[in-house]
Amino acid sequence: MRRSTNSTLRRLVGTSVVVIATVVPAGVAAAVDYPGPPGPEVTPNNTESAVRPSRATNPSTLPFTGGDIAGLALIGAGAALAGTVLVRRSRRSVNA
C-alpha cells in the first residue's frame, strides 16, 4: 500500500523536530568554557606554602563535581515524551 505524501511529510517533520530538540541542548552543553589549570606549578622542594589547608564546613555533604543533573534530566524526559508521542501516533495510523 502506498503511503500518502501528507503522512510522509508529517513523519519527516516530526522526526526532524525530535532530532533538533535533542541535538541543540547537547551542543549548548558542550560549549561550556571550563577554567584553565589550577594555580601555579608547585615544586616538591618548596617547603613554604602560601596556601594553607582548610577544613570542610559541612563534611556530611558530597563535593560538587560540576554535573548538570537538571539539564540531563530534562533532556531525558523530553526524549521519553517524544518517543511516547511517536509510538502512539504510529499505532493510531496502523489501527485506523
C-alpha positions as YAML, in Angstrom:
chain: A
units: angstrom
residues:
- id: 1
  name: MET
  ca: [0.00, 0.00, 0.00]
- id: 2
  name: ARG
  ca: [1.34, 3.42, -0.93]
- id: 3
  name: ARG
  ca: [1.68, 5.98, 1.84]
- id: 4
  name: SER
  ca: [0.29, 9.46, 1.17]
- id: 5
  name: THR
  ca: [2.62, 12.43, 0.75]
- id: 6
  name: ASN
  ca: [0.96, 14.17, 3.68]
- id: 7
  name: SER
  ca: [1.71, 11.24, 6.02]
- id: 8
  name: THR
  ca: [5.33, 11.05, 4.85]
- id: 9
  name: LEU
  ca: [5.75, 14.80, 5.33]
- id: 10
  name: ARG
  ca: [4.29, 14.57, 8.85]
- id: 11
  name: ARG
  ca: [6.73, 11.82, 9.79]
- id: 12
  name: LEU
  ca: [9.66, 13.75, 8.36]
- id: 13
  name: VAL
  ca: [8.73, 16.94, 10.24]
- id: 14
  name: GLY
  ca: [8.09, 15.02, 13.47]
- id: 15
  name: THR
  ca: [11.42, 13.23, 13.27]
- id: 16
  name: SER
  ca: [13.23, 16.49, 12.47]
- id: 17
  name: VAL
  ca: [11.69, 18.21, 15.49]
- id: 18
  name: VAL
  ca: [12.76, 15.38, 17.79]
- id: 19
  name: VAL
  ca: [16.31, 15.34, 16.41]
- id: 20
  name: ILE
  ca: [16.69, 19.12, 16.68]
- id: 21
  name: ALA
  ca: [15.21, 19.15, 20.21]
- id: 22
  name: THR
  ca: [17.79, 16.62, 21.38]
- id: 23
  name: VAL
  ca: [20.85, 17.85, 19.46]
- id: 24
  name: VAL
  ca: [20.62, 21.60, 20.19]
- id: 25
  name: PRO
  ca: [20.78, 21.30, 24.02]
- id: 26
  name: ALA
  ca: [23.69, 18.87, 23.71]
- id: 27
  name: GLY
  ca: [25.59, 21.38, 21.57]
- id: 28
  name: VAL
  ca: [25.00, 24.14, 24.09]
- id: 29
  name: ALA
  ca: [26.17, 21.91, 26.94]
- id: 30
  name: ALA
  ca: [29.33, 21.03, 25.04]
- id: 31
  name: ALA
  ca: [30.15, 24.72, 24.51]
- id: 32
  name: VAL
  ca: [30.69, 25.46, 28.22]
- id: 33
  name: ASP
  ca: [34.09, 27.03, 28.92]
- id: 34
  name: TYR
  ca: [35.92, 25.43, 31.80]
- id: 35
  name: PRO
  ca: [38.64, 27.26, 33.73]
- id: 36
  name: GLY
  ca: [42.28, 26.62, 32.91]
- id: 37
  name: PRO
  ca: [44.72, 24.60, 35.01]
- id: 38
  name: PRO
  ca: [44.65, 25.34, 38.75]
- id: 39
  name: GLY
  ca: [47.23, 27.83, 40.05]
- id: 40
  name: PRO
  ca: [50.97, 27.98, 39.64]
- id: 41
  name: GLU
  ca: [53.21, 24.95, 39.40]
- id: 42
  name: VAL
  ca: [54.48, 23.64, 42.75]
- id: 43
  name: THR
  ca: [57.87, 22.01, 43.09]
- id: 44
  name: PRO
  ca: [58.48, 19.22, 45.63]
- id: 45
  name: ASN
  ca: [61.45, 21.13, 47.17]
- id: 46
  name: ASN
  ca: [59.27, 24.06, 48.14]
- id: 47
  name: THR
  ca: [58.63, 23.66, 51.90]
- id: 48
  name: GLU
  ca: [56.91, 27.03, 52.38]
- id: 49
  name: SER
  ca: [53.42, 27.18, 51.02]
- id: 50
  name: ALA
  ca: [51.31, 30.30, 50.56]
- id: 51
  name: VAL
  ca: [48.13, 28.24, 50.66]
- id: 52
  name: ARG
  ca: [47.02, 26.84, 53.98]
- id: 53
  name: PRO
  ca: [44.74, 23.82, 54.17]
- id: 54
  name: SER
  ca: [41.17, 24.47, 55.25]
- id: 55
  name: ARG
  ca: [38.61, 22.22, 56.83]
- id: 56
  name: ALA
  ca: [35.23, 21.50, 55.28]
- id: 57
  name: THR
  ca: [32.43, 23.36, 57.00]
- id: 58
  name: ASN
  ca: [29.94, 20.53, 56.47]
- id: 59
  name: PRO
  ca: [31.73, 17.19, 55.99]
- id: 60
  name: SER
  ca: [28.45, 15.26, 55.63]
- id: 61
  name: THR
  ca: [27.76, 16.62, 52.12]
- id: 62
  name: LEU
  ca: [29.24, 15.42, 48.86]
- id: 63
  name: PRO
  ca: [31.50, 17.76, 46.91]
- id: 64
  name: PHE
  ca: [30.11, 19.49, 43.81]
- id: 65
  name: THR
  ca: [31.57, 17.86, 40.71]
- id: 66
  name: GLY
  ca: [30.03, 20.14, 38.11]
- id: 67
  name: GLY
  ca: [27.48, 17.72, 36.66]
- id: 68
  name: ASP
  ca: [24.37, 19.34, 35.22]
- id: 69
  name: ILE
  ca: [21.83, 16.87, 36.56]
- id: 70
  name: ALA
  ca: [18.79, 19.09, 35.94]
- id: 71
  name: GLY
  ca: [19.71, 19.60, 32.29]
- id: 72
  name: LEU
  ca: [20.33, 15.90, 31.72]
- id: 73
  name: ALA
  ca: [17.03, 15.04, 33.40]
- id: 74
  name: LEU
  ca: [15.16, 17.49, 31.14]
- id: 75
  name: ILE
  ca: [16.79, 16.07, 28.02]
- id: 76
  name: GLY
  ca: [15.89, 12.53, 29.12]
- id: 77
  name: ALA
  ca: [12.29, 13.48, 29.93]
- id: 78
  name: GLY
  ca: [11.95, 15.24, 26.58]
- id: 79
  name: ALA
  ca: [13.31, 12.22, 24.73]
- id: 80
  name: ALA
  ca: [10.94, 9.88, 26.59]
- id: 81
  name: LEU
  ca: [7.97, 12.16, 25.85]
- id: 82
  name: ALA
  ca: [8.91, 12.43, 22.17]
- id: 83
  name: GLY
  ca: [9.25, 8.66, 21.93]
- id: 84
  name: THR
  ca: [5.87, 8.13, 23.56]
- id: 85
  name: VAL
  ca: [4.22, 10.56, 21.15]
- id: 86
  name: LEU
  ca: [5.85, 8.91, 18.13]
- id: 87
  name: VAL
  ca: [4.82, 5.41, 19.24]
- id: 88
  name: ARG
  ca: [1.21, 6.45, 19.88]
- id: 89
  name: ARG
  ca: [0.96, 8.23, 16.54]
- id: 90
  name: SER
  ca: [2.34, 5.22, 14.68]
- id: 91
  name: ARG
  ca: [-0.07, 2.83, 16.43]
- id: 92
  name: ARG
  ca: [-3.01, 5.12, 15.70]
- id: 93
  name: SER
  ca: [-2.29, 5.21, 11.98]
- id: 94
  name: VAL
  ca: [-1.87, 1.41, 11.78]
- id: 95
  name: ASN
  ca: [-5.17, 0.69, 13.56]
- id: 96
  name: ALA
  ca: [-7.17, 3.27, 11.63]
...
